[in-house]
Amino acid sequence: MGHVDHGKTSLLDAIRNARVVSGEAGGITQHIGAYQVNKRVELLTFLDTPGHAAFTSMRARGAQVTDIVILVVAADDAVMPQTIEAINHAKAAQVPMIVAINKIDRPAADAQKVRTDLLQHEVIVEQMSGEVQDVEVSATTGQGLDQLLEAIALQSEILELKANPKRAASGAVIEAQLDVGRGPVATVLVQNGTLKLGDIFVVGEQWGKVRALVDDKGDRIKTAGPSTPVEVLGLNGTPEAGDVLDVVSTEAQAREIAQYRAQAAKDRRAAAGAATTLEQLMANAKANEDVSELPILVKTDVQGSAEAIVQAMDKIGNDEVRVRVLHSGVGAITESDIGLAEASGAPVFGFNVRANTSARNTANQKGVEIRYYSVIYDLVDDVKAAASGLLSAEIRETFIGYASIKEVFKVSGVGKVAGCLVTEGVARRSAGVRLLRDNVVVHEGTLKTLKRFKDEVGEVQSGQECGMAFENYEDIRPEDVIEIFEREEVERQLS
């Protein structure tokens, strides 16, 4: 992953060519986007991500496709907007990173600047006493390619990646399309087990029977083991990138699971309408008292605005609530942004920018809210309001009166009634009451009756006598004091 023109594909070509020359690995048909490279003993599978959309949508669907992310940064260009985006995506998917500092052969190359720039985004390389490996490479001269493959092998050893080839296959869809001649075709990365011709499988809301398997060299194969990218033919419909493929025992079972999932997805879409509008976030936050973080995405017309907005967002909040900017960037709102927003349940804020058509359609489909602003203060106020919704409401008590019990009577049908004198403030029928004995609260509740002479009244003023009976409580004695109070819920605001 990395910024446009930083040499992702060139680097892959260099790795593949180097391997092809030594007679070890094959090329690949363009539309798979996955390459296998033989490194002495290990077989490495590379995914060339065209943008980050697939990466995030896979995370949104719970499929962890990659084990390691190689972040390609050009040494003469350093960290750029899409580099930051790639870092955010890798962090969100909780995948370890290796930094490949490319174009090291260029006269303007400054690897140290790349390392320092990465510090700002909490990517600390080993030279800066961090844990992230970095390798200086050149796709043109081939410098550092072996060290890069070594670094990958080392990282995979640390991760202890294992799979069982003897079980029923499961894997993830990298991409899928409707091919005119071959019908729906899914590019699947087998993650566990072995996928064989004739296997019956379920993938997302679709199902099928493996009619053909095509490997990364375009050859037809009979089986595909763990970490093998293959094109699978024989689906009944086109799945989505990130859908998980599982082999099942019977066709009936496959059909039933696929139908159930399709129905569940339909119900979800109907129920959600729009899942992450600001109002719903506020409602969800109130329902879930533990939520104390409001995730948002910000896209602006210029870098200065992005920085200003992110700084303003950092200042919103207190020890209960904070606003977290998942990603901020410059330019139109893209499908990639919507993917990240969907995966994180966050709304997208556009400042002087708009969403492109495909992003708008995806947002409508996924129920992600996009809000547009041209005044920073309006944006900040709206986020403040949403974050205030995450604060638990404060309950404020106001004391409105005291009454002392002079005598206690038994009244048939009512029970014990206290003959009281209101000593301070007012006694109100609708208010809450506490019974104090020697200044210790012995009961808290509500009044059943409040009488003045024989009449039921709403309130009794200070200095007047009245009769009070408690709801579900009869242990009242002369000399007890009744404290009368009112409660109100106060919506809290973030300053």
N, C-alpha and C positions, 0 to 999 in steps of 0.2 A: 504494500500500500504506500501511497505517497502523493505528492503534488504532481499536477500535469507537467509533462516534459522533464521530470527529474530522472527519467531513465528506467522506469520499472520494467517495461517490455524489453528494452535493449539489454538490461541486465539478465533477464530470463533467457533471451536469445543467446547471449554470451555463454551462460552456463550450459545451455543445450548444445551449442556448437562445440564448445570445449569437449563436451561429453561425446558428441557425435563423432568428432575427429578420433577420439580414443576408442571408437567403435562400441560404445556402451549404451547409448540412449537413443530414443527416436524423436522425431518431430511430432507435430500434432496438428490435427485439423483445426482451423481457426475458431470454429464456433464452440469448442469445448471449454477453452479457458482454463484447462488443467493440464499440467505437464508432469511426466514422471522422469526422474533423473536417477541413474544408478551411481551411487557413490561407494566404490569398492564393494562393501558388503550390503550397506543399507540402500533401500530404494526410497528416494524422497519424492513426494508429490507436491508440486507447486500450484497454487491457484492464482491466476492473474485477475485481480478484481477490477472490472471496469466500473470505476466509481465505487462507492461504499454502500450503495443501496441494498445489494444482496446480502452483504455482511450483516447489516443491522436487521433486515427483515428476518434473517435466519435467527438472530438472537431473539427477536420478538416472538418467533415461533418455537423457541426453546431448543433449537438445533445448534450445537457447538461444532462447527465444521472444521475450523482451523485449530491446530495445536500451538502454532507459533506465528507471529506476525513479523514480517521483515519490513521495517519502515525505511523506505528509500528517500534519502535527502541529498540533493545536489550540493557538492562542496562549494560551488561558486555562487550559489543562490540562497543557501541556508533555509531556515524554517519559513514556510509559506502557508497561506490560509488552509489549503487542503491537507498540508502536513499536520496542522493542528487538528483538523477534522479527523484524520486517520488516527491520531493519538487518542482522541476522545472515543472513537469507535472501538479501538483496541482495548481501552480501559473499561469501557462499558461492557464489553464481552468478556472481560477478565482473562485476557490471553497474554502470555509473556511476549516481549518484543525483542528483536535484535535490530540494531540500527546499522544500515548499510550506507556509508557516506560515499556516494557515487561521484563520478567525474573528477576524481582526485588527480587525474593527469592534466587538467586544465590549468593555465597559468594563474587564473584568479582563485584557484581552489584554496579554501581556508577551513580545514577540518575542525580546528579549535573553535571557530566561531559557531559552527554547527552544534558542537557539544555544549557551548555556553548558552546558545539560544534554546536548546532543549531543556535546560535547567528551569526556564520560566514555565515550562509545561509539565513540571514534575517528572521528567524523564532524565534520570541521573545515570550516566554511563560509567563504566568501570574506572576510566581514567579520572573521573571526578569523584572517585570513591563511592560509586553507586553499584547497582547490581545488573544494569542493562549492558549486554555485550555490544561493542561497536566495532565495525570492520571497515577499513578504507578500501574502496574498490574502484575499478574502472572497467566499464563495459566495453570500452574501445580497445584498451591494451590487454585486458584480461587480468590486470593486477588484483590480487586479493580475493579472487574467486574461490580458490581452495580454502583460504582462511574462513570465508563466509560459510562454505559447506561444513567445515570443521565446527564452526560456532553452532550451526544448526544441529549437527550430530550431538554436540556436547549438551545443548539445551534439551534435546529429546531424551538424552540419557537421564538428565536431572528430573525430567517430567515422568520418567518410567512409563512410557506409553505402551500399552499392551492391548491386544485384541485376540479373540478366540475364533480361528477360521473354521472350526468344526460345528458352529451353531447356525441357526437360521439367520439369514442376512438382515442387517438394518443399516441404513445410511441416510444421507441428506441430499436433497435436490439442490444442485448449484444453480442450474438454470433449466428452463423448459420452453419449448416452442411447438407450434403446430406446423409440421413439415408437410408440404403439399403432397409429396409422393409417399411419405412414410407414416403419416398421421401424427398423433401427439408423441413427441420425443422428449425424454427427460435426461439431463446429464446428472448422474448420481455419483456421489463419492461414497463408496462402501466403507462403513466405519467399523463394522463388526460382522463376523460370520462370512459366508461365501455365497454370492448370488449366482444362481445357475439357470441355464435355459429351462423353461417350463415352470419356474417358480411362480406361485400365485402370491401377489403382494397388495398391500394397501399403502397409498401415499397421499397424505392429507385427506381431501374429500374425494379422491379418485381411487380406482383399483385396476388391476390388470394381471396379465400372465406374460412372463418374459418370452417374447417372440424372438428377439435377437439382442445380442450385446456387442457393442462396437467400442474398441479401446481407443486410447489417445493417438494411435498411429493410423486409425481408420480401418484396422483389421477386425474381422468378426472373431469373437472368442466365445468359449463355452462356459467359462466360470470367471468370476471376479472376486478376489479376496480382499481383506481389509486394506484400506488406503488406496484402492484402485479407482480411478475415475473412469466411468463407462457411460455410454449412451444406451438407454434402455428403451426398447420398442415393445409395444403391446399394451399401451394404456387405453383406458376408455375415455379419458379426458385429459386436459393439460393441467398439471399441478402448479403450485407456486414455488418460487425460489425459497428454500428454507423448510419446505415440507419434509417430514420424516418418512422414509420408506421402511416398511416392515413386512417381512415374508410371513404369510399365514398358511394354515394347512389346507383349507378348502375354499372353493370359489364362493360358496354361500356365505361363509364367514366374512370373506373380503367384501362382498357386496353389502352385507348387513352393516359392517363397521363404517364403510364409506357413506352409506345412506344416513346413518346415525350422525356422523360428523357433519355432513352437508346440512342436515336439519338443525343441528345444534348451532352451526355457524349462522344459519338464517335467523334463528331465534335470537341469537346474540345481537346480530345487526339490527333486528327490529327493536329489541329492548334498549339497545344503546342509543340509537338515533344519532346522537353525537356524544361520544364517551368523555371527551376531555374539554368541555366548555369550561370557562372560568367559574360559572355559577355551579356547575356540577362538582368541580374540584372543591369549591367551598363547602358544598353539601357533604361530599365524601369526607372532607376533612373534619367536619363537625361530627359525622357519624363515627369516624375512626379517631379517637382521641390521641392515639399514639403518633399520628402523622404530624411531623413538625417540620417538613421540608416541602417547599413548593418548587418543583422542577420546571424550568422554562427554556425555550430556544429563542435566540434573538438573531435576526438578520437585518443589516442596515446598508445604506447607500455608500457610506465611507467608513474607513477604519476608525476615525476620530469619534464618530457617533457610537460605534460599537463599544469602544473603550469607556466612553462616558456613561453609557447605559449599564454596562457590566459593573462599573464602580458604584453607580447609584443602587444597583441591585444588592451589592455586597453590604450596603449600609442599612438595607431594610431588614428589620428583624430584631429579636432579643434572644434570651436564653431558651425560649420555647419554640420559636419559629425562625426559619431562615429561608431565603430564596436561593435556589441553586441554579446557576446558568449552566445547562448541560453543554451548550455549544453556542458560540457567537461567531458570526462571520459577515463578510461583505458580499453583496450581490443578491440576485433573485432567490426566492425560497424554492428549493429543489425537492425532487422526490426523496433524495437522500435525507434531507432535513425532516421530511414527514415520517420517513422510516424510523429515524432516531426518536422523534416525538412519540410515535405509536409505541415503540418498545419501552419508552420510559413513562408513558402516560402524562405527557407535558403539552401545554399549548404552545403555538409558534407565534412570535411577535415580529411583525415586519415594520421597520422604520424607514419610510420613504422608498420601500421596495415592494414588489408584488410577487405572488407565487406564479410560476410558469404553469402552462395548461395541464401538463401531466401531473404536477404537484397538486394542483387544485383538485383534479379528478381523484387522485389517490387520497387526498385529505377527506373529501366527501365520502369516499368508499370506506375509509378506515375510521371515520368519525373523529378526526383530529381538528381542533379549532385553530383557525388562523385569524389573527387580529392585526389590522393595519393602523399605523399612527404616523402623524407628521409633527407632533409636538412631544418632546421628551417627557415633559411634566405629566401629560395625560397618561402616557405609558406607565410611568412610575406610580401615579395615583391608582391606576387599575390594579397593578401588581400588589400595591400596599393593601388595597381593599381585599384582594384574594388572599393575601397572607394573613390579614386580620381575621379572615374566616377560619384560619387554622388555630387561632387562639381560643382557648376554652373561655366561655363566657364567665364573667365575674359575677358572683352573687353578692349583692350588697344588702345588709340588714339595717333597717332604721327602727330605733326604739320609739314607740309612740305613746307609751304610758305604763304606769304601775298601779296596781290595786292591792289593797290588803284585805285578807279574809277576816271578818269580824265573827261570823257565826256560820255553822253548817247545818242545813235542814235536810230532812228526808222528804222527798216529794214523790207521791205514788205516780208511777208511769214515767218519771224522769230520772229518778235515782237521787244521788246527793247533789244538793245545790248550795253553792257558797254565797252567803250574804256579804257583799264587799263594799268597800269605800274606795273610789278611784282617787288615789293620792296625788297623781301627777299625770299630765297629758290627757289622753282619752283612751277609753276601752272601745275597741271596734269589733263587731261581730265577725267580719271577714278576715281579721288578722290572725296571725299565729300567736300562741300563748305558751309561756313556760311557767311551771310551778316551782317556786324557790322555797326551800325550807332551810333556815339558817344560812341563807346565801348559797345554797347548793341546789343545782337543778335536779329535781326529782322526776319531772315529767315534761315532755314537750309535745304539743299537739294543737288541736283546734277546739273552738267552743261549739257546744251543742246548742246552748241557749244563752241569750243576753237579755235580761228582763229589767225593766224599770217599773216598779209597782207590779201590775199584773200584765203589762204589755211587752211584747217582744220588740226590741228596738235595734237600730243599726249601730248606734254608738252612744256612749255615756261620757259626759264631760267630767273634768277634774272637780273634786269636792262633792260629787253626787254619789248616792248609793245605788247598788244594782245587784241583781242575782245572776250568778254565772254557773253553768254546768259544763263539764268537759266531755268531749267525745271519747267514749271507751275508757274512762278513768274515774275512779271514785275515791281514791285515798287522799281526801283533802281535809285539812285541819285548820282550826282557828290559828291566827298568827302567821299562816303561810302568806307569801307574797306572790302575786301574779304579775308576770312581766309580759307586756303586750308589744309585739313587733311586726313589722312588715318586711317581706323579702322582695327584691326585684333583681332580675337578670340584667346586667349591664354589658352591652356589646363592647369588647375592648378594641381599641384602635392602636396600630403601630405608629409611633411618633415619626 
